[in-house]
Amino acid sequence: MLNKIFLKIFGVFDILKDFIVTWGIRILIVLFICVILHNVLKMGEISSKYSGDYKHLYSIYEDDEKSMNIYTVGEGGRTIVILPGFGSQSPALQYKALAEGLKDNYRVVIVEYFGYGFSMASKKPRTNENITYEIKTLLEQANIGGPYILMPHSMSNVYAMSFQKRYPELVDSIISIDGSYPAEVNDRYRLKELKSTISNVNITSIFELTGFERLLSYVMGDVFYIDKMKAMKDIYTKDDISVYRNRIGSSYLTRTMVREIGKAEDNMNEMKDYVYPSYLPVLQILSENTAKKYNETKVNGESEVNLVDLAQGVITNSSIQKVEQIEGDHNLHLTNTTELVNRIKNFLVSNI
């Protein structure tokens, strides 16, 4: 009796083993084909001869043949410089709606850091000093003179602060969009979250070899906000979406981006005591969604600060330095573009 039971059990194991071996090999073959296909396509995308409106490359370092990309619209007297959030696959397209909303009154410039969009990769250390120098040099090479209205998003808020500290004469004002704050490294929970983000980026960048992000851009448009772009038919064309998908395929978590996030803690530590000069007009626009998440961790005792605390902590002159909240998620430039543009215009008009 026991022999029959054992035989049946082992028989089931044999079936499972055969199934796993047979289908496991097939799955591995499919994954291998996907990896090869993705990387063949990626090489073609990286070496693409695309020369459309979104690509304007300029050399930054004399000892390096790497170039950065810049996109400019509008002819206004004052210049807005949009600095993209970390990991933006195509800043020129992701921030296009924001630029279009402001171009009638201002010259709007979108910077693509090394490793972003059409900019080349770079092995230069991703320090505050290098990144701010690269922004300054790119604007000079493109003959775009200052002073500038810096408009950083997310992690670029740290770079904007560093830029202002290094080149104060080049900064007219700062308008941050759901920015990251250097003082977050002083909070145990926030520092833990930053370290978790760094680890996740390192792990995800390995899976990028499979091209999963390319598939996601087709089957889950909301992941890359493609659904939002398609809804703005007066701004984004089919060609725009195609170029954007091309950039997702070739610029998703590049090695330069991975090196950049690896320096995030050091860069934030360098600026953790920074406050805005009292003469500088500043508007800090916070996403209600992000502010709510930060507040929840403070209320439940995990964190000692919320997003409003952090934003208020860098203000030195409340008459010209403001904190406002807007409904939407972290990417307000795509989830609530109209309100974002209106708030920016109102602030700039009152701070001419």
Contacts in CASP RR format, 6 or more apart in sequence:
PFRMAT RR
TARGET T0000
AUTHOR 0000-0000-0000
METHOD contacts of the structure
MODEL  1
MLNKIFLKIFGVFDILKDFIVTWGIRILIVLFICVILHNVLKMGEISSKY
SGDYKHLYSIYEDDEKSMNIYTVGEGGRTIVILPGFGSQSPALQYKALAE
GLKDNYRVVIVEYFGYGFSMASKKPRTNENITYEIKTLLEQANIGGPYIL
MPHSMSNVYAMSFQKRYPELVDSIISIDGSYPAEVNDRYRLKELKSTISN
VNITSIFELTGFERLLSYVMGDVFYIDKMKAMKDIYTKDDISVYRNRIGS
SYLTRTMVREIGKAEDNMNEMKDYVYPSYLPVLQILSENTAKKYNETKVN
GESEVNLVDLAQGVITNSSIQKVEQIEGDHNLHLTNTTELVNRIKNFLVS
NI
31 210 0 8 1.000
34 210 0 8 1.000
34 211 0 8 1.000
35 209 0 8 1.000
35 210 0 8 1.000
35 211 0 8 1.000
38 209 0 8 1.000
38 210 0 8 1.000
38 211 0 8 1.000
38 214 0 8 1.000
38 249 0 8 1.000
39 209 0 8 1.000
41 214 0 8 1.000
41 249 0 8 1.000
42 249 0 8 1.000
42 250 0 8 1.000
44 250 0 8 1.000
45 246 0 8 1.000
45 247 0 8 1.000
45 249 0 8 1.000
45 250 0 8 1.000
46 250 0 8 1.000
48 246 0 8 1.000
48 250 0 8 1.000
50 118 0 8 1.000
50 243 0 8 1.000
50 246 0 8 1.000
53 71 0 8 1.000
54 69 0 8 1.000
54 71 0 8 1.000
54 90 0 8 1.000
54 92 0 8 1.000
54 93 0 8 1.000
54 118 0 8 1.000
54 243 0 8 1.000
55 69 0 8 1.000
55 118 0 8 1.000
56 69 0 8 1.000
56 70 0 8 1.000
56 71 0 8 1.000
56 72 0 8 1.000
56 142 0 8 1.000
57 67 0 8 1.000
57 68 0 8 1.000
57 69 0 8 1.000
57 118 0 8 1.000
57 119 0 8 1.000
57 120 0 8 1.000
58 67 0 8 1.000
58 68 0 8 1.000
58 69 0 8 1.000
58 70 0 8 1.000
58 138 0 8 1.000
58 141 0 8 1.000
58 142 0 8 1.000
59 65 0 8 1.000
59 66 0 8 1.000
59 67 0 8 1.000
59 141 0 8 1.000
60 66 0 8 1.000
60 67 0 8 1.000
60 68 0 8 1.000
60 114 0 8 1.000
60 134 0 8 1.000
60 137 0 8 1.000
60 138 0 8 1.000
60 141 0 8 1.000
61 124 0 8 1.000
64 122 0 8 1.000
64 124 0 8 1.000
66 114 0 8 1.000
66 120 0 8 1.000
66 121 0 8 1.000
66 122 0 8 1.000
67 119 0 8 1.000
67 120 0 8 1.000
68 111 0 8 1.000
68 112 0 8 1.000
68 113 0 8 1.000
68 114 0 8 1.000
68 119 0 8 1.000
68 120 0 8 1.000
68 134 0 8 1.000
68 138 0 8 1.000
69 92 0 8 1.000
69 112 0 8 1.000
69 116 0 8 1.000
69 117 0 8 1.000
69 118 0 8 1.000
69 119 0 8 1.000
70 109 0 8 1.000
70 110 0 8 1.000
70 111 0 8 1.000
70 112 0 8 1.000
70 138 0 8 1.000
70 139 0 8 1.000
70 142 0 8 1.000
70 144 0 8 1.000
71 91 0 8 1.000
71 92 0 8 1.000
71 96 0 8 1.000
71 99 0 8 1.000
71 109 0 8 1.000
71 110 0 8 1.000
71 112 0 8 1.000
72 107 0 8 1.000
72 108 0 8 1.000
72 109 0 8 1.000
72 110 0 8 1.000
72 142 0 8 1.000
72 144 0 8 1.000
73 99 0 8 1.000
73 100 0 8 1.000
73 103 0 8 1.000
73 107 0 8 1.000
73 108 0 8 1.000
74 103 0 8 1.000
74 104 0 8 1.000
74 106 0 8 1.000
74 107 0 8 1.000
74 108 0 8 1.000
75 103 0 8 1.000
75 107 0 8 1.000
76 105 0 8 1.000
76 106 0 8 1.000
76 107 0 8 1.000
77 106 0 8 1.000
77 107 0 8 1.000
78 106 0 8 1.000
78 107 0 8 1.000
78 149 0 8 1.000
78 172 0 8 1.000
78 348 0 8 1.000
79 106 0 8 1.000
79 107 0 8 1.000
79 108 0 8 1.000
79 109 0 8 1.000
79 144 0 8 1.000
79 145 0 8 1.000
79 146 0 8 1.000
79 148 0 8 1.000
79 149 0 8 1.000
80 102 0 8 1.000
80 106 0 8 1.000
80 107 0 8 1.000
80 108 0 8 1.000
80 109 0 8 1.000
80 148 0 8 1.000
80 149 0 8 1.000
80 151 0 8 1.000
80 175 0 8 1.000
81 109 0 8 1.000
81 111 0 8 1.000
81 135 0 8 1.000
81 139 0 8 1.000
81 148 0 8 1.000
81 149 0 8 1.000
81 150 0 8 1.000
81 151 0 8 1.000
82 91 0 8 1.000
82 95 0 8 1.000
82 98 0 8 1.000
82 99 0 8 1.000
82 108 0 8 1.000
82 109 0 8 1.000
82 110 0 8 1.000
82 111 0 8 1.000
82 151 0 8 1.000
82 152 0 8 1.000
82 153 0 8 1.000
83 111 0 8 1.000
83 135 0 8 1.000
83 150 0 8 1.000
83 151 0 8 1.000
83 152 0 8 1.000
83 153 0 8 1.000
83 156 0 8 1.000
83 159 0 8 1.000
83 160 0 8 1.000
84 91 0 8 1.000
84 94 0 8 1.000
84 95 0 8 1.000
84 110 0 8 1.000
84 111 0 8 1.000
84 112 0 8 1.000
84 113 0 8 1.000
84 116 0 8 1.000
84 153 0 8 1.000
84 154 0 8 1.000
84 156 0 8 1.000
85 91 0 8 1.000
85 152 0 8 1.000
85 153 0 8 1.000
85 154 0 8 1.000
85 155 0 8 1.000
85 156 0 8 1.000
86 154 0 8 1.000
86 155 0 8 1.000
86 156 0 8 1.000
86 257 0 8 1.000
86 260 0 8 1.000
86 261 0 8 1.000
86 264 0 8 1.000
87 116 0 8 1.000
87 253 0 8 1.000
87 257 0 8 1.000
88 94 0 8 1.000
88 95 0 8 1.000
88 116 0 8 1.000
88 117 0 8 1.000
89 116 0 8 1.000
89 117 0 8 1.000
89 224 0 8 1.000
89 244 0 8 1.000
89 247 0 8 1.000
89 248 0 8 1.000
89 249 0 8 1.000
89 251 0 8 1.000
89 252 0 8 1.000
90 112 0 8 1.000
90 116 0 8 1.000
90 117 0 8 1.000
90 118 0 8 1.000
90 243 0 8 1.000
90 244 0 8 1.000
90 247 0 8 1.000
90 248 0 8 1.000
90 251 0 8 1.000
91 110 0 8 1.000
91 111 0 8 1.000
91 112 0 8 1.000
91 113 0 8 1.000
91 116 0 8 1.000
91 117 0 8 1.000
92 110 0 8 1.000
92 112 0 8 1.000
92 117 0 8 1.000
92 118 0 8 1.000
93 229 0 8 1.000
93 236 0 8 1.000
93 240 0 8 1.000
93 243 0 8 1.000
93 244 0 8 1.000
93 247 0 8 1.000
94 225 0 8 1.000
94 244 0 8 1.000
94 331 0 8 1.000
94 333 0 8 1.000
94 334 0 8 1.000
95 110 0 8 1.000
95 153 0 8 1.000
95 333 0 8 1.000
96 110 0 8 1.000
96 235 0 8 1.000
96 236 0 8 1.000
96 240 0 8 1.000
97 229 0 8 1.000
97 232 0 8 1.000
97 235 0 8 1.000
97 236 0 8 1.000
97 333 0 8 1.000
97 334 0 8 1.000
97 337 0 8 1.000
98 108 0 8 1.000
98 333 0 8 1.000
98 337 0 8 1.000
98 340 0 8 1.000
98 341 0 8 1.000
99 108 0 8 1.000
99 110 0 8 1.000
100 235 0 8 1.000
101 337 0 8 1.000
101 341 0 8 1.000
102 108 0 8 1.000
102 341 0 8 1.000
102 344 0 8 1.000
102 345 0 8 1.000
105 345 0 8 1.000
105 348 0 8 1.000
106 149 0 8 1.000
106 348 0 8 1.000
107 144 0 8 1.000
109 139 0 8 1.000
109 142 0 8 1.000
109 144 0 8 1.000
109 148 0 8 1.000
111 135 0 8 1.000
111 138 0 8 1.000
111 139 0 8 1.000
112 118 0 8 1.000
112 119 0 8 1.000
113 119 0 8 1.000
113 131 0 8 1.000
113 134 0 8 1.000
113 256 0 8 1.000
113 260 0 8 1.000
114 120 0 8 1.000
114 121 0 8 1.000
114 122 0 8 1.000
114 124 0 8 1.000
114 134 0 8 1.000
114 256 0 8 1.000
115 121 0 8 1.000
115 122 0 8 1.000
115 251 0 8 1.000
115 254 0 8 1.000
115 256 0 8 1.000
115 257 0 8 1.000
116 251 0 8 1.000
116 254 0 8 1.000
116 256 0 8 1.000
116 257 0 8 1.000
117 247 0 8 1.000
117 251 0 8 1.000
118 247 0 8 1.000
121 254 0 8 1.000
121 255 0 8 1.000
121 256 0 8 1.000
122 256 0 8 1.000
123 256 0 8 1.000
123 259 0 8 1.000
124 130 0 8 1.000
124 134 0 8 1.000
125 259 0 8 1.000
125 263 0 8 1.000
126 256 0 8 1.000
126 259 0 8 1.000
126 260 0 8 1.000
126 262 0 8 1.000
126 263 0 8 1.000
126 267 0 8 1.000
127 263 0 8 1.000
127 266 0 8 1.000
127 267 0 8 1.000
128 158 0 8 1.000
128 159 0 8 1.000
128 162 0 8 1.000
128 267 0 8 1.000
128 270 0 8 1.000
128 271 0 8 1.000
129 162 0 8 1.000
129 166 0 8 1.000
131 159 0 8 1.000
131 162 0 8 1.000
131 260 0 8 1.000
132 159 0 8 1.000
132 162 0 8 1.000
132 163 0 8 1.000
132 166 0 8 1.000
132 167 0 8 1.000
135 159 0 8 1.000
135 163 0 8 1.000
136 163 0 8 1.000
136 167 0 8 1.000
136 170 0 8 1.000
139 145 0 8 1.000
139 146 0 8 1.000
139 148 0 8 1.000
146 170 0 8 1.000
146 172 0 8 1.000
147 169 0 8 1.000
147 170 0 8 1.000
147 171 0 8 1.000
147 172 0 8 1.000
148 170 0 8 1.000
148 171 0 8 1.000
148 172 0 8 1.000
149 172 0 8 1.000
149 173 0 8 1.000
149 174 0 8 1.000
149 175 0 8 1.000
149 348 0 8 1.000
150 160 0 8 1.000
150 163 0 8 1.000
150 164 0 8 1.000
150 171 0 8 1.000
150 173 0 8 1.000
150 174 0 8 1.000
150 175 0 8 1.000
151 174 0 8 1.000
151 175 0 8 1.000
151 176 0 8 1.000
151 177 0 8 1.000
151 344 0 8 1.000
152 158 0 8 1.000
152 159 0 8 1.000
152 160 0 8 1.000
152 174 0 8 1.000
152 176 0 8 1.000
152 177 0 8 1.000
152 179 0 8 1.000
153 176 0 8 1.000
153 177 0 8 1.000
153 178 0 8 1.000
153 179 0 8 1.000
153 333 0 8 1.000
154 177 0 8 1.000
154 178 0 8 1.000
154 179 0 8 1.000
154 180 0 8 1.000
154 330 0 8 1.000
155 179 0 8 1.000
155 180 0 8 1.000
155 264 0 8 1.000
156 179 0 8 1.000
157 176 0 8 1.000
157 179 0 8 1.000
157 180 0 8 1.000
157 181 0 8 1.000
158 180 0 8 1.000
158 181 0 8 1.000
158 182 0 8 1.000
158 264 0 8 1.000
158 267 0 8 1.000
158 268 0 8 1.000
158 271 0 8 1.000
159 267 0 8 1.000
160 174 0 8 1.000
160 176 0 8 1.000
161 174 0 8 1.000
161 182 0 8 1.000
161 271 0 8 1.000
161 274 0 8 1.000
161 276 0 8 1.000
161 314 0 8 1.000
162 267 0 8 1.000
162 270 0 8 1.000
162 271 0 8 1.000
162 274 0 8 1.000
163 170 0 8 1.000
163 171 0 8 1.000
164 171 0 8 1.000
164 174 0 8 1.000
164 276 0 8 1.000
164 277 0 8 1.000
164 280 0 8 1.000
165 271 0 8 1.000
165 274 0 8 1.000
168 277 0 8 1.000
171 280 0 8 1.000
172 281 0 8 1.000
173 280 0 8 1.000
173 281 0 8 1.000
173 282 0 8 1.000
173 283 0 8 1.000
173 348 0 8 1.000
173 351 0 8 1.000
174 276 0 8 1.000
174 280 0 8 1.000
174 281 0 8 1.000
174 282 0 8 1.000
174 283 0 8 1.000
175 282 0 8 1.000
175 283 0 8 1.000
175 284 0 8 1.000
175 285 0 8 1.000
175 344 0 8 1.000
175 347 0 8 1.000
175 348 0 8 1.000
176 282 0 8 1.000
176 283 0 8 1.000
176 284 0 8 1.000
176 285 0 8 1.000
177 285 0 8 1.000
177 332 0 8 1.000
177 333 0 8 1.000
177 340 0 8 1.000
178 285 0 8 1.000
178 286 0 8 1.000
178 287 0 8 1.000
178 290 0 8 1.000
178 330 0 8 1.000
178 332 0 8 1.000
179 284 0 8 1.000
179 286 0 8 1.000
180 268 0 8 1.000
181 310 0 8 1.000
181 311 0 8 1.000
181 314 0 8 1.000
182 267 0 8 1.000
182 268 0 8 1.000
182 269 0 8 1.000
182 270 0 8 1.000
182 271 0 8 1.000
182 272 0 8 1.000
182 273 0 8 1.000
182 274 0 8 1.000
183 272 0 8 1.000
183 273 0 8 1.000
183 305 0 8 1.000
183 310 0 8 1.000
183 313 0 8 1.000
183 314 0 8 1.000
184 190 0 8 1.000
184 191 0 8 1.000
184 194 0 8 1.000
184 268 0 8 1.000
184 305 0 8 1.000
184 310 0 8 1.000
185 191 0 8 1.000
185 194 0 8 1.000
185 265 0 8 1.000
185 268 0 8 1.000
185 269 0 8 1.000
185 272 0 8 1.000
186 272 0 8 1.000
187 303 0 8 1.000
187 304 0 8 1.000
187 305 0 8 1.000
188 303 0 8 1.000
188 304 0 8 1.000
189 297 0 8 1.000
189 302 0 8 1.000
189 303 0 8 1.000
189 304 0 8 1.000
190 303 0 8 1.000
190 305 0 8 1.000
191 265 0 8 1.000
194 264 0 8 1.000
194 265 0 8 1.000
194 268 0 8 1.000
195 265 0 8 1.000
197 261 0 8 1.000
197 264 0 8 1.000
198 261 0 8 1.000
198 262 0 8 1.000
198 264 0 8 1.000
198 265 0 8 1.000
201 253 0 8 1.000
201 257 0 8 1.000
201 258 0 8 1.000
201 261 0 8 1.000
201 262 0 8 1.000
202 258 0 8 1.000
204 253 0 8 1.000
205 253 0 8 1.000
205 255 0 8 1.000
205 257 0 8 1.000
205 258 0 8 1.000
208 252 0 8 1.000
208 253 0 8 1.000
211 249 0 8 1.000
211 252 0 8 1.000
213 224 0 8 1.000
213 248 0 8 1.000
213 249 0 8 1.000
213 252 0 8 1.000
214 245 0 8 1.000
214 248 0 8 1.000
214 249 0 8 1.000
216 223 0 8 1.000
216 224 0 8 1.000
217 223 0 8 1.000
217 224 0 8 1.000
217 226 0 8 1.000
217 245 0 8 1.000
217 248 0 8 1.000
217 249 0 8 1.000
218 245 0 8 1.000
221 227 0 8 1.000
222 228 0 8 1.000
224 244 0 8 1.000
224 248 0 8 1.000
225 331 0 8 1.000
225 334 0 8 1.000
225 335 0 8 1.000
226 241 0 8 1.000
226 244 0 8 1.000
226 245 0 8 1.000
228 334 0 8 1.000
228 335 0 8 1.000
229 235 0 8 1.000
229 236 0 8 1.000
229 240 0 8 1.000
229 241 0 8 1.000
229 244 0 8 1.000
229 334 0 8 1.000
230 236 0 8 1.000
230 241 0 8 1.000
232 337 0 8 1.000
274 314 0 8 1.000
275 313 0 8 1.000
275 314 0 8 1.000
275 315 0 8 1.000
275 316 0 8 1.000
276 282 0 8 1.000
276 314 0 8 1.000
276 315 0 8 1.000
276 316 0 8 1.000
276 317 0 8 1.000
276 321 0 8 1.000
277 316 0 8 1.000
278 316 0 8 1.000
278 317 0 8 1.000
279 317 0 8 1.000
280 317 0 8 1.000
280 320 0 8 1.000
280 321 0 8 1.000
281 320 0 8 1.000
281 321 0 8 1.000
281 347 0 8 1.000
281 351 0 8 1.000
282 315 0 8 1.000
282 320 0 8 1.000
282 321 0 8 1.000
282 322 0 8 1.000
283 321 0 8 1.000
283 322 0 8 1.000
283 324 0 8 1.000
283 343 0 8 1.000
283 344 0 8 1.000
283 347 0 8 1.000
284 311 0 8 1.000
284 314 0 8 1.000
284 321 0 8 1.000
284 322 0 8 1.000
284 323 0 8 1.000
284 324 0 8 1.000
285 324 0 8 1.000
285 325 0 8 1.000
285 326 0 8 1.000
285 332 0 8 1.000
285 340 0 8 1.000
285 343 0 8 1.000
285 344 0 8 1.000
286 307 0 8 1.000
286 308 0 8 1.000
286 311 0 8 1.000
286 323 0 8 1.000
286 324 0 8 1.000
286 325 0 8 1.000
286 326 0 8 1.000
287 325 0 8 1.000
287 326 0 8 1.000
287 328 0 8 1.000
287 329 0 8 1.000
287 330 0 8 1.000
287 332 0 8 1.000
288 325 0 8 1.000
288 326 0 8 1.000
288 327 0 8 1.000
288 328 0 8 1.000
289 328 0 8 1.000
289 329 0 8 1.000
289 330 0 8 1.000
290 307 0 8 1.000
290 329 0 8 1.000
290 330 0 8 1.000
291 306 0 8 1.000
291 307 0 8 1.000
291 308 0 8 1.000
291 325 0 8 1.000
294 303 0 8 1.000
294 305 0 8 1.000
294 306 0 8 1.000
294 307 0 8 1.000
294 308 0 8 1.000
294 310 0 8 1.000
295 306 0 8 1.000
295 307 0 8 1.000
295 308 0 8 1.000
297 303 0 8 1.000
297 306 0 8 1.000
298 304 0 8 1.000
298 305 0 8 1.000
298 306 0 8 1.000
298 309 0 8 1.000
308 323 0 8 1.000
311 323 0 8 1.000
312 323 0 8 1.000
315 321 0 8 1.000
315 323 0 8 1.000
320 351 0 8 1.000
322 347 0 8 1.000
324 343 0 8 1.000
326 332 0 8 1.000
326 336 0 8 1.000
326 339 0 8 1.000
326 340 0 8 1.000
326 343 0 8 1.000
327 336 0 8 1.000
327 339 0 8 1.000
328 335 0 8 1.000
328 336 0 8 1.000
329 335 0 8 1.000
332 339 0 8 1.000
332 340 0 8 1.000
333 340 0 8 1.000
END
